[in-house]
């Protein structure tokens, strides 16, 4: 069963709130997060309230009426269906069906009261919280219990599984309770004292009995019946022990039979030696190594013969190898040789063409010299640079002169325009005094805005105060402000008096309800006693006997003493026969009542006690009524004093609790009224400042030649008008000043431009002198222009370039001829040295042929070395194969020796028998351990107990014993009935009133003994059963539960512990933690946090077992991790996430960092967060 949706229709602070709890992909982990006061605990109570009912007294009705409380849910059932229901707060008929789509309850469809709790296996609230609830208090209590129990395994596992944090305390309390009732050799226990009192009353009863022989007979019969009953019970006990022994033997016989068969088979294999479990693998491996070694050797020998034949056929030219470096050099020089050889004709043609070009350039510059003398005509590089500089300078100077001429004409035009503009501008007015005055009243606009703001604030504040005063007071606001009010402390004292009085009234009312209910219960008990037959009390017996004695006195006076007149007068003159009849009737009535009293002493005692209790209750009710009247008078007096106390406030309806709020509100009103008066005072000051500013402003306007302000014009408007006039005067002055400054600056710039033009003319004259000298160096006239000089410079530059290229061609030709002759000579030398024919062949072809011969020779030499290496390798492989084969044969011989056989072919059969023998020994050991665990005794004792019995004979004996037990049980029941009858006969013997009283006291003490005996038996039985249940739980669940708990514990502690184990300490099994280094840590040696995590691991493992056995139920976790650090908290959340794949997990927390921790990890996809 899982929750799919929660309907918080009316519960705690929630109204019509729906919380969806959808299951994720494989996970059903829901985190309900909210800060304090957000309703997290309310939702937790809503879940349990829905399943088990809303408690009679609940704190979740502070917003809603008790009868309006509603909480519902939609449940996902194990069969996949959905069920929706709504729980209401009521005594009966609290569960209704719900329309899942709208969340509206269907009141005409009530559901059975236990429908919701049946879905959790019929558990009640306490059991469900113990089994499937995890919270911090339970975790800490469980951890402390582990410490007190020092990790005793059985109790630790059981209390973790049952969710009990105080199992040891429960068992100790049961033992203490039993010891307080009865001790075998004690006298202070309640049952011990009751038995002593019972023996004393029986002695009194015996002494009071007058019929001794009857009592002796009854006592003898009772003793005989008691002895027979005891003998039969002992016989029944022996038979049951015998039955248990036979059943134990029957359970052991299959194992004993298997043990005998296995021992017989093991005996047949006694001659087989015990081999290592891996002996077959060792044999197979050795045989495989031997076969592989022989195959490797055979293959290596064949390859060795082939390699030797190949080595004999290899031929190597040693001379070629000796000149390998030279051959490679000429081969790599082939491309250079061919390029040089092919380039020589082209270089000759280029040299001839370039010489013709140089002669033409010489003619252009006016020279008739030879090409070889042409370099002497080239001017120096400095002349080239000087001429180029003069050309560039001439361009700059002419450009500058032109620019200056244009700028001078433009500047003269601009100065003329500015002079005309200055003449057209008006003269500025004098507003210095007006400007000075405006500075002193610059804030007049702010003052008027502040005045308007104060008017609005005062109106708003006054309106709010008037409304607030109307809710507090019926008179004017001013009277409320100065009103003398009571002290808050006195109001608090009244409030305390009213609260104390209300508490006393509640106590009286609750006591009246309790007394009325208890009185009705006692009266019903009287009716029940009366309905079951007449009940006689000791007082009625005494009264009837007094009546009998009075009748006897009348009869005696009449018939014996002869005083008939006094007797007749006292008896109302009845006839003598009537006196006798009345006396006989009184005797019969007295005897009848005495007999009834003796027969039903217990009911009589109950009747007396009930009547006395009713009388006590009625007296208590009378006193309670008097107390209520006293409290009513006290309330009236307190109310009068209160009304007089609050009379000055004109609010007699104010209760004490509301007066404190009234006083607080009135105090705040007084404070705000003071703020209002401050605002009004500030407004008066602002008015004064505005009037002063207007006076100053009018004076300034007159000084500036402007009209003063009118009453309709605001001070800010007059200020703006004056400011506008000042700004206009400023602008006119600024415009004239700006134009004058521009004219003055233009004049200065014009003079500067004219001076620069004169300087430029002087530099042009100097340039002409320098130019004449440079032109002569270029074979030009002084009148040549810069363009002619540029052409001549280009001619000389081309001539210089041609001469450089000619020199380069001459050098290249010489270098190529050197390459060709050197290559041919070196090839001829190498061919002669290696006897390679070269006559009539091109040198480059000879070089290529030599390089090919070198490659062939190197290949043959490499193959020769490779064959030699291969021969060496195969030789080594053959030797290694011999060594491996020898080792394998030695290993097989050792296995043959260990198996005690002659050949390796016999090994598989012996290995199989040895494995069978080892398996038989292992199974025999397991059978012995199982027999010891089942019987808690040595194997020899089990064998001796079983003897030569068979299953058939044991079954027959068990059946016969069962029949005998049934017969003995019937005999015990008959003997018990006989003993009860004998006891009743013995107890019924009476010797008079003293016997009856003793009998009544005996029965009362017997009833008390029976009650104490039941209590004692219940405590002892509960303790024994609890210990037995703990032991059984440990025996059945210790293995799997500890295994899972160890895994969880290792994860939660982040590997600080690797697992859990069990050890013995003073005949007790205790729980130990295992460190990664195998160190063992007892529970007493763990820190508080680690013990908490150990108990949590046990609880989670137990919950998983419950789920596997009983189906999925929601696990409720309430702020469990507040004491865990982030890493261990995250590890715990991961374990809970794994648990959510098996059942729904509802995790409640108000710690935001836990939610952020989960969302920032890999858990973000596995959890669903509900934020309140």
N, C-alpha and C positions, 0 to 999 in steps of 0.2 A: 504494500500500500504506500502511495506517495501523495503529497499535496501538489495539485496543479494550480490552485488559486485559493487565496484567502479573501473573505468578504468581511471587512471591519465596518459593519453597517452602523453600529452604535456601541462603541467600546472604548473606554478611557478617553483620550483626546481626539479619537478618530470618529469621523462620520462619513459613511458611504465611501470608504477607501477600499480599493481593490488592489491586491498585490499579486502579480503574476509570478508563478514559479515554473517556468518552462524547463523541460529536460533538454540538456544539450546533446551533442553527438557522442554518446557513450558516457557522459558525465551528468550528474544531477546534484551539483555543488552550488548552493546559493548562499551568498554573503549578505546579511541584512545589516547595513551600516547606518548609523546616525549618531550625532553628538548627544551629550547628556540632555535629558528632557525631550528628546525627539520622538520617543515612543517605542524604542527597541524592546525594553522589558515588557511593555504592554502587549506587543505582538507575541512575545514568548508566552505570556499568560493567556493570550487569546488562543494559541495553538492547543495548550493543555485544556483550556476551558471548553473548546469545541469537542475535544475527544472525550473528556471525562465529566463535563458539566461545569457551569460557572459556580464558584463557591457561594455558600449562603451569605457570608460576610465578605465583601470584596471592596477594594479601594478604587475600582475602575468605574464607579457610578457618580463621580464628582461632576461630570458634565451632563450625563443622561440620567433619567429616572431608573430605579432598580428594574422596574417592569419593562423598560424600553431597551435594556441591554441586549444586543444581538451580535453574534459572531458566527460566520459560516465558512464553508470550504467546498471546493470541488476536489474530489479524490480520484486518483488513478489506481484502479484495483489490479490485482495480479493477473486476472484474465484479460486485461486490456480495456475493460469497460470503464466508464466514468460514473461517479455518483456525487450528487451535490446535496448539501443539507445546511440548515441554519439552526443554531442553538440559541435559545432565549433564556433569560434569567427567570426561573420559576421553580416551584417545588415538584411539579409533575407536568407531564406532556411538554417537554422542553425542546424536542427535536422535530423539525419539519423539513419536508422536501423543498428544494429551491430551483427556480428556473435559471439554468446556467447562463443563458444569454443576457437576461436582465438583472439577475441577482435578487429577484423578488421571491420571498418565501411563500409557499403554497400552504396556507393554514389549514385547508381542508384535507391535507395529506400528512397527518402526524406520523412520525416514525417511531419504532421501538426505542425505549430509553437507552438500551445498551447497544444500539446499532453501530455507533461510532467506536465504542471501546471494543466491540467484537472484532473489528478490523485489525486491532493490535493484539489479537490472541486472548482477549478477555482480561488483559492486565489492568490493574487499577492504577491510579495516578502515581502512587509511591513506587510501585514496581517498575512502571514504565520509565520514570525518571532515573531510578537506580540502574536499569538495564541499558537504556538508550540515551541517557542524558549525561553530558560532560560539562562541568563548570569548574571554576577556579577553586571554590571551597571544597568540592568533592575531591579534586586533584590533590590539594594540600593535605586534607584529612587522610586520604589514602596513602600519601607519602609518609605521613607521621605514623600511620598504623604499620606500614612496612618496617619503619625504624624500630617501633616498640616490639614487633614480632620478630625482629632480627632476620627478616627474610625467610621465615619458615615457609616451605614451598606450598603445602596444601592450602593453608589459610590465605597466602598471598594470591594464589590462582583463584580460589573460590570468591574472595571478597572483590577481586578485580572483575570476575565474571558476573557476580550478582550486583555489582555497583555498591557494595557495602564498604564503608570506610572505617568501621569499628567492630569488625568480626571478633577480634580478641576481647574487646570490652563486653560484647554481647555474651560470649561464652563465660567470661569471668563473672558477669552479673548473674547469669543463670546458676552457676556454681555457688555464688554467694547467697543467692535467694534460697537455694535448696539447703545450704548449711544453716541458714537462719531458721528454717522450719524444723529440720531434724538432723541429729547426729547420732551415729550408732552407739557411742558410749557417752553421749552428752546428756545434760539435764536442763539446759537453758533454752533449747529450741522450743518453738511454739508447739510442735507436735509432741515433743518429749514431755512438756508440761501437761498437755491435754491428756496424754496416755496415763500419766501419774494421777491426774484428777479423775480419770475414768476408773482406774483401779480403786481409788479411794471411794468413789460413789458406789461401785459394785460391792465393796465391802460393807458400806452402810446399808445397801439394799439387802444384802444377805442377812445382816444383823436384824433388820426390821421385819424379815419374813418369819412368820410364826410357824408355818408348816415345814418343818425341817426335812422330814423324809421325802416330801414332794420335791422340795428344792434339790435334795441330794440326788434323787432319781433323774430330775431334769438336767442337773449339772453333769451327772455321769453320762447320760445320753448325748449331751452336747459335747462332752470331752471325747467320747467314742466317735461321734460324727466328725469332729474336728480332726481326730487322728486318721480316720479313714480318708477324709478329704485330702489331708496332707500326703498320705501314702500314695493315693491315686495320682496326685499332682506330680510327685517324685517319679512314679512309674511313667507318666506321660512325658515328663522331661527327659527321662532316659531313652524312651522310644524315639522322641524327636531327635535326640543326639545321634542315636543309631541310624535314623533315617538320613540325617545330614551326612554321617560318615559314609553310608552306602551311596548316596548321591555324589559325594566327592570321589569315591572309588569309581563309580560309573563314568564320571567325567575324566578320570585319569586313565581308564583302561585302554582307550584308543591310542593314547600316547605311549603307554607301556607296551602295547602290542607292537606298535611301530618301532619302539626302542629295541625290543627283543629281536625283531626281524633285521633291523639295521646292525645290531651287534653280531648276529649270526653271519650275515653277509660280510661284515668286517673281519670276522674270524677266518673266513675262507680266503681273504686277501691278506692275511697276516704276513705271509712270506714276501709279499710285494714291497719293495723299498719305497719310501716316500721321496718322490722327486720334486724338484722345483716346479711351481705352477707353469713356468715359461719353458720347461724342458722341450715340449714339441716344437715350439718356435725356434729354440736354440738348435735343435737337430735339423730342422728344415733349412735354417739359415746356413749351417755348416755345410750341408749337402749342396746347397745352391752355390756357396762360395767355391767348393771343390770343382763342381761342374763348370762354373764360369772360368776358373783358373785354367783348367785343361783346355777349354775352347780358346781362350786367349792365347795360350802358348802355341797351339797348333796353327792358329791364324798368323801369329808373329813369325813362326819359322817359315811359312810359305812366302810371306812378304819379304823376308830376309834373302831368300834365294833369288827372288825377282830383282831386288835392289843390287845385288852383286853382279848379276848379268848386265844390268843397265850401266853400271859403272865401267865395265870393261869396254863398252862401245863408245864412250865419250872421247873427242879429239879437241885440244885447246892449243891456239897459236900464241906462244909465249911472247914473241917479238912484238906483236900487236898490242898485247897488254902492257909491255914495257913503255911504248910510245903513246899510251892512251891519252895522256894529257895534251900532247902536241897535236894528235889527231883531232881531239875535241876542239882545240883552239882554232885550227884552220877550218874545221867544219862550221864553227860559229862565225868565222870571218868571211864565209862565202858571200853572204849578202852584201857586206861592205865592199868586197873585191868587185863583184859584178856591178854595184852602183857606181864605183869609181871608174871602172873600165868604160861603162856606157855613158858617163857624164863628160868625159874629156872632149869629144867633138863639140858638144854644145857649149862648153866653156870657151873654146877657141872662137866660135861664131859670136858669142856675146862680147868678148874682148874687142873684136874688130868693130862691131857696131858702136860700142861705147866710145872708142877713139874718134870716130867720125862725128859723134854728137859733141864732144869736147872742142873739136876744131870749129864747129859752127858757133858755139858759145863765145869763143875767143874773138871771132869775127864780129859778133854783136857788140862786144865791149871795146872794139877798135884796136885789137892786138893781132899781130901777124906772127907770133912766136910759135915754137913747136909744142906738141902735146906734153913732152917731158918737162918743158919749162913753164907750163901753164900755172902750176901751183905758186910761182913767184909773183903772179899778178894779183892774187887774192888779197883784199885789204884786211888789216887786223880786226879781230873780233871787237875790240874796244871802239873802233870807228863805226862798225855795224851798230853797236849799242847807242853811241852818241847820236848818230843820224836818226835812229828810231825814236830816241828820246825827244829830239828837236821837232820831229814830225808830230808826235803826240802832243808836245807842249804848244805848238802852233795851233792845233785844233782847240785845245782848252782855252787859250787866250782869246781867240776869235769868238768862241761860243760865249765866254764870260762877258766880253765887250758888248755883244748883241743883247744878252740878258739884262745887263745894267741899263742899257738905253731904254729898253721896254719898261723896266721897273720905275725909272725916274719919271717917265711920262705919266704912268699910272698913279704914282704917289702925288704928283702935282695936281692931277684931276681930283683926287680924293680930298685933298686939303681945301680945294675950292668948294666942293660940295659941303663939307662940314662947316665952313665959314658961313655959307648961305643958311644952313639949318640953325646955327646959333643965333643968327639975327632974327629968325622967325619964332623962337621960343619965348613965352611970357616970363616976367619976373616973378619969383616965389613970394607968397605972403609970409608975415612974421608970426609964427605960432609957438614960439618957445615957451611962453608962460602957460598957454593952454596944454602943451605937452607935459609940462611939469605937474600941472594940477591933475591930469588924467592918471598919472602914475600912482597918486595917492588914493584914487577911488577905483582902481582897476578891479577890485573884488565885489563891486556893487551887484553884478549879475549873480555871482555865487550867493550873496546875501539874500537876494530876493528868492532864488531857488531854494535856499535853506529855509526861508520863511514859509514857502508853500509846502515844503516837505514836513515842517513842524506842524503846520495846520492839519495836514492829513494824518500824521502820526497821533496828534493829540485827539482828533476826532475818533480814530480807530480805537485807541487805548481807552478813551472814555466810554465808548460803546461797549467794549468787551467787559470793562469793569462794572458797568451798570447791569449787564446781563448776568455776570458772575454773582454780583451782590443780590440780584433778584432770586437766584437759586439758593442763596444762603440766608436771606434776611428779608423781612417784610417792610422795613423802613428805608429811609434814605441812605445813600452810600456813605455820606459824611458821618452819620451816626454809627454805622457799622465800623468805620475806620477807627473811631475814638472809643468804641464800646469796650468796657472792661469784661474780659472773658475768663472762664475758669482755667486753672492750670491743667496741663496735659497729665501731670502725675496724679492729680485727683481723679481725673476721668479714667486713668488706668486703674486706680484703686477700685472705682465703681465697677469697671469692666471685670476685674478679678473677682469682686464679690458676686456679680451676676453669674460669672462662669462657675465659681465654686457652688453657688446655689443650684444652678442647672445640673451640675454633676451630682449633687446630693439628690435632687429630684429624679435624675435618671436611675441612680442606684436604688431609690425607693421603688420606682416604677418597675425596674427589672426584678427586684426582690418580690414585689407583689405578683408579677407574672409567674416567677419561679414557684412561689408558695402556692398559688392557685393551681398550677399544673401538678405540683407534687401532691397537693391535697386531693385533687381529683383522682390521681393515681392510687392514693391510699384508700379512698372510698371505693374505687373499683375493686381493689384487693379485698376489702371487706365483703363486697357483693359476691366476689368469686368464692370466698371462704364460705359465705352463707349458702351459695348455690350448690356447693359440693357436700352439704350436710351440716347438721347442727354442730356447733363448736362450743365447747364448755371451757370456762376459765376457772382458775383456782378461786377467784372471788365468788363466782356463782356457786361453786361447791360449798364454800364456807357459809354463804347465805342460806342455801338449802338445808344445811345441817343445823344452822341456828333456828330455822323455822321448824325443823323436826324436833329439836330440843324444846322449843316453846310449846308445841303440841303435846309433847310428853309431859311437860310440867302441868298443863291444864288437865290432862287425863289422870295424872297421879294425884292431883289435889282432889279430883272428883271421886275416884274409885279407891284410892289407897289412904290418903290423909283424911278423907271425908269432908273436905272443905269445899262443898259443892257451890256454896253461895259466892265466894270470892272467885272461884273458877268460872262460874256462870257469868258473873259480872264482867270479868276480863275477856271472856270468849264471846260475849254478846248473847248469853242465855241459849246456847245450842243444846239439843238433847244429848244424853250420854252416848247413844249409838253414833250420832254424828261426830262426837269427839273422837271416838275410836276409829271411825272411817277416815277422818281428817289426819289422825296420827299415822295410820297405815299408808295413806297417800303421801304424807310427808317423808315417811321412811323410804317408800319406793322411789320418790323423786330424788331424795338425797343419794340413794344407792345408784340410781340411773345416771345421775350427773357424775358421781365418783367413777363409775365404770367408764363413762365416755371420756372423762379426763385421763384415766389410765390408758385407755385405748388410743387416744390421739393427742398425746401430750405436745407433740411438735406443732400441730395446727393451733392448739390452745395458746401455746407460747407466742406463735405468730400473730394470733388475734389480739392478745394483750399488747404486744409490741406495736401493732398497727394502730390500735385505739389510742395508745399513749402518744404515738407519733402524730396522730390527727389532732389530739388535744394540744400538743406542743405547737403544731403548725397554726392552729386557730389562735392560740395566745400570741404567737409571733406575728400573725396577720394583724391582730389588734394593735400590737405595738407598732407595727409598720404603718397602720392607718393613723395612729397618733403622731408618728413622725412626719407623715405627709401633711397633716393639718398644721403641725408646727412650722414646716417649711413654707406652707401657703401663707401663714401669717408673716413669716419672715420676708417672703417675697413682696407682700403688700407694703410692709414697712420700708423695704429697700426701694420700692417703686415710688412711694411718697417722697422719700429723701432725694431720689434721683430727679423727680419732677421739679422739686423746689430748687435743686442745684442748677437745672438747665432753664429755669423760668426767665432769667434775664435775656436769654437768647431767642425767646419767642418761638422755640422749636421743641415743644414738649414731646413730639413724636420721635425725637432722636434717641436711638439706643446707645449704650455706652461704646459699643464697637464703632458706631458711625461718628460719635463725637470727636474721636481722635482725627478722623479724616476731615470733619468740619473745621476743627481748629487749624489743621494744616492748610486747608484751602483758604480760610480767612487770613492766616498769616501771609500766604503768598499774595492774596489780594491787597493787603496793606502795603506789602513791599512794592507791588506794581503801581499802587496809588502814589507812593512816594516818587516812583519813576515818572508818573504823569505830571506831578507838580514840578519836577525838575525840567521836564520838557516845556512847560508853560513859562518858567523863569527864563529858560534859554530863548524862547520866542520873544519875550520882552527885550532882552539884550540885543537880539538881531534887529528888532524894530528901531532901537536907538541908533545902531550902526548905520542903518539904511537912511535915516533922517539926516545924520551928519554928512553921509556921502552925497546926498542930493544938494545940500548947501554948498559944499565944495565944488560940485560939478556946475552949478549955476554961475558961481563966481568965475570959473574957468571959461565958460561959454561967452560971458560978457567980455572977458579979456581978449578972446579970439574973434570978437566982432560977430558972434552968433547969438540967436535968440535963446533965452533961458527956457528951462523945461516947464511944461504946463502940468496942472494936476492930473490930466488924463494920460500924460506921457509917463511911461515907467522910467525908473532911474536907469535901467539897462538900455532903453531906447535912446535917452539923452546922451548916455555914455557912447553909444554906437555912433550917433550923429557927430559928436565932438571928435571921436576917433577917426571918422571918415574925413573930416576937414584937415586934421593933422596929417593923415596919410596923403591927401592931395597936395599939400604944401611940400611935404617931403619929396614926393615924386617930381614936382616941378624943379626943385633945387637940384635933385640928383640928376635929372636930364641935362640941365645947363652945365653942371660940373662935368658930366661924362663927355659932352661934346667938346668942351674946352680942353679937357685932358687929351682927347683924340687928336685935336688940331695940333697941340703942342708936341705930342709924340710923333705925328706925321712929319712935322717940320724937321725934327731931329733925324728921323730915318731918311729924309730926302737929302740932307747935307751929307750923311754917311754914304749914300749911294753915289753921289757926285764925286766924293773923295776916292771911292773904290774904282770909278771909271778912269780917273786920272792915273792911278797906280797901274792899271791894266795897260794903258797906252805906253807907259815907260817900259814895262816888261817886253812889249812887242818890239820896241826899238833895239833893246839888248839882244833879242833873238835873231834879228837880221844880221848882226855882226857875227855871231856864232855860226850861222847857217852858211855864210860865204866860205869860211874856212873848211867846214865839213864837206861842201859840194866839191871843192878842188880835190879832196882825197878820193872821191868817187869818180874822178875823171869827168866832172860836170862843171858848167860855168856857174858863176855866183848868182846869175839870174834864174837858175833852174828852180822850178817850184817843187814843193814836197812830193807831188805825185810822180815827177820824173825821178826823184831820189828813190821812191819806193820801187819803181820799175828796175832801176840799176841795182838796187839791193837784191831783188829777186833773181836778176841775171847772175850776179856773183854767187848767190846761194845755190842755184842750179849747177853752176860750174863746180863749186866745191863738192856737191853731192856726187856728180859724175866722176870726179877724180877719186873720191873715196870708193865708189863702186868698182872703178877700174883696178885699184890696188887690191880690193877684196877678190876679184876674179883671178888676178895673177897669183895670189896666195892659194886659192882653191885649186887651181890647176897643178901647182907644184905638189900640194898635199895628195891629190888623187894619183898622180904619177908615182909617188912614193909608195902608196898602198898597193898598187898593181904590181910593181916590181918586187916588193917584199913578200907578197902572198905567193907569187910564182916560185920564188927561190925556196921558201919554206916547204911548199908542197913537194918540190923536186927532192929536197933533202930527206923527207920522211919516206917517200916512195923508195928511194935507194936503200934506206935503213931496214925496211920491212919486206924488201924484195917484191914490191908491187910494181908492175909494168906501167910506165907513164909516157913513153915515146909517142909523139904525134897526137896526144890527147890534151884536151883543155884542162888547165889546172883545177878549175872548180869541179869538173866531173871526177877527176882523180881524188880530190878531197872527199867528195860524197861517197865514192866507192870505198875509200879507207874507213870512213865513219861506219859504213855498213858492215865491213869486216870486223871492226871493233865491237859492234853490237852483237854479231854472231858469236865472237870469241867470248865475250862476257857472259852470254847466255849459256854457252857450254860450260864455262867455269862455274857459274852459279849452280847449274844442274849437278856438276861434280860434287860441289860442297853439300848440296841438299841430299844427294844420294848417300854421302858419307854420314851426315847427321841422321838420316832415316835408318841406316844400318845400325848406328850406335843406339838409337831409340828402340828398335825392334829387339836388339840384343838385351837391352835393359828390361824390356817388357817380358821377355822370356824368363829372365831371372826372377822378376817379381812374381810372375805366375807360379813359378816353382815354390817360392816362399809361401804364397797364399794357399796353394794346394797342401803344402806340408802342415800349415796351421789348421786348415779345415780337417785334415785327417786326424791330427792330434785332438781337436775338439770332439770329433765323432768317437774316437777311442775313449776319451774321458767320459762321454755320455754312456757308452757301452759299459764301461767299468762301474759307473754309478748305478746303472740299471741291473747289473749283475747278469748280463747276457753275453753271448759270444759274438754276434754280428749286429750290424746296424739294421738289418731287416727285421730283427726281433724287437727293436725299440718301440714302434707304434703301439703294439699290443701291450707292452709293459707300461707305456705312458698312459694309455686309457685306463688300465687297472689301477695305477697309482692315483689318477685323478678321481676315479670312483671311490677309492679308499679314503682320500682326503675329504670328499663330499660327505661320505658316511660319517666320518668323525665330526665334521662340522654340524651335521644334522643331529647327531647324538648329543652334542654339546647344547644345541638349541633346545632339544627336548628336555634335557636335564634342567636348564634354566627355566623353561616354561613350567615344569613340574614344581620347582622350588617356589616360583612366584605364585602359582595357583594354590599351593598347599601351605606355604610359609613353614616348611620343614625340609630336612634333607631328603635326597632322593632315596637313600636306603630305607628311611622310615616310610616313604610312600610305597616302595616295593614290598616292604614287610606288611604294611596295612592291606595291600591288594592281595597278597598271597597268591593262591591258585584260583581266584575267583574269575568267572567269565561274565560277559555282558548279560547273557540269559539268566544266569543264577542271580546276579546282582539285581536285575530287573524284577525277578520273582520275589527276592527278599524285600525290595523297596515296596512292591505292591502289597506283600504280606504285612510289612511294617505300617504302611498307610492304613490298611484295614484295622490293625491293632490300635493305631493312634485314634482312628475314628471311634472305635469301641471305648477306648479309655476316655476320650473327650466326653462321650455320652455318660460314662460312669462318673466322671468328675462333675458334670452338670448335675447329675442326680445326687451325688454326695454333697454338692454345694447347696442344693435345695433342701436336703435333709438337715445339713448343718444350719441353714437359715431357719428352718422350722424349729429345730431344737433350741436355737438361740431365742426365737420368739417365745417358745414355751418357757424357757428359763427366765427370760426377761418379764414374762407376764405374771410370774408368781408374786403376790402382793400380801403384805401383812398388815395393811392399814394405810392411814394417811402418810405416815413416814415412808412406807414403801413406795407409795405413789409419788411422793415428792422426790425420793431418791431415784425412782424410775424416770421421772421427768428430767431430773438433773443429768442422769446417765445418758438419756436419749439426746439431750441438748449437747452434752460433751461429745457423744458419738457423732452427732451431726457436725460438730466442729472438727472432730478428728477426721471424718470423711472429707470435709472441705480442705483441711490442711494436707491430708494425704493426697488428694487430687492435685493440689497446688504443687506439693513436693514431687509427685510423680511426673507432673507436667514439666517442671523445671529440669528434673533429672533426665527425663525422656528427651526433652528438647535439646539439652546439652549433648546427650549421647547421639541423638539423631543428627545434630549439626556437625559433630565431629566425624560421624560416619559418612555423612553426605560430603563433607570436605575431603575425606579420604577417598571415597568413590570418585569424586570429581577429579582429584589428582590422578588416580589410577587410569581413568578413561581419557583425560584431556591433556595430561602433562606434556606428552611428546609433541603433538601438533601445535598446541597453544604456545608452548615455550619456543618452539622453532619460529613461529610467526612473530612472537613478541621480540625475540632476539634480533630478527631482521629489522623490525620497526625501530627498536632501541638503537641499533647501530646507525640507522639513517638519521634519527632525530638528534643523536649526539654528535653527528657529523664525523663519524669514525673514531671518536674518542674512545668508544667501546666497540669491539668487533662482534660481540654476541653475549649470550647468557649460558650458564651451565648450572648443574645441581651437584652438591656435595653433602657429605654427612658431617654433622657436628653434634656431639653428645646424643647420639641415636635419633637425631632430627635431620630431615632433609632441608637444606637451606639454599637460597638463591644467591648466585654469585655473578658479577659482571666480569667479562673477559676483555682485557686491554689488547690492542694490536700486537704487543710484544708477548702475549700469552699470560701476562700477569692477571691474577684473580683478585677481585675487589669485593668484599662483603657489602651488604646494604648499609651497615653501620659506618663503613668507610667512604660512602658516597656523600657528595654535597647535597644540600636541600634541593637545588634545581635538578640535579641528576636523578635524585629519588623521585621527584615529580615526573620526570620524563620516563623513568622506569615504570611507575604505576600507570602512566598514560599508555605506554606500549602494551602492558598487560590488558588494560581496558579495551584498547582498539582490537587486539587479537581476539579477546573474548566476544566483542560485538560482532566481529566477522563470523565467529563460530555460531553465535545465536542466529545470525542472518541466514547462514547456510542450513541450519536446522529448522527454522521457523518461518523463513521468508523475509522479504525486505520490509523494514519499518523505518520511518524517518528518525535519523540520529540528530539530536538537538545539542548544539555546542554553544555555550554562553561565555564569551570573553575568556577563553581558556589560555591565551598565549601572552597575557600582559606581563608575565615575569620571564618570558623567553627573549633572548637576543634575536636580532633580525635573521641571522643565518639559521638558527634552530627553529625559529618561527616559520621560516619559509620551508624548511624540510618537513615540519609537521603539516603545513598546508598541503604539501605534495602528497603526504600519506593520506590525508583526508580526501584529497582529490581522487586518489586510487580507490578509497572506500566508496566514493560517490558513484563509481561504476557498478557497484553492487546494490547500493541503496541510496536513498535521498539524504543529503547532509544539509542541515540548516545552521549556518554559522552566524551567531549574533555578536556584534562588536561595536564599540563606540571609539575605537582607536583608528584614526585615519591612516596612520603609517602602515598598518597591516594591510589595508586595502591597496594602498599604493605599492607596497612590497609585492603583493600577489599580481597586480595588474602589470607591473614592470617586468615580471618573470615569464617563464614559459607557461605559467598557469593561466595567463590572461584569457586564453581561448577555452579553458575548461571551467571557468567560474562565471556565475551570473550575479552581479552586484545590484542590490536593491537599496537605493539611498533614500533615507527618510527626510 
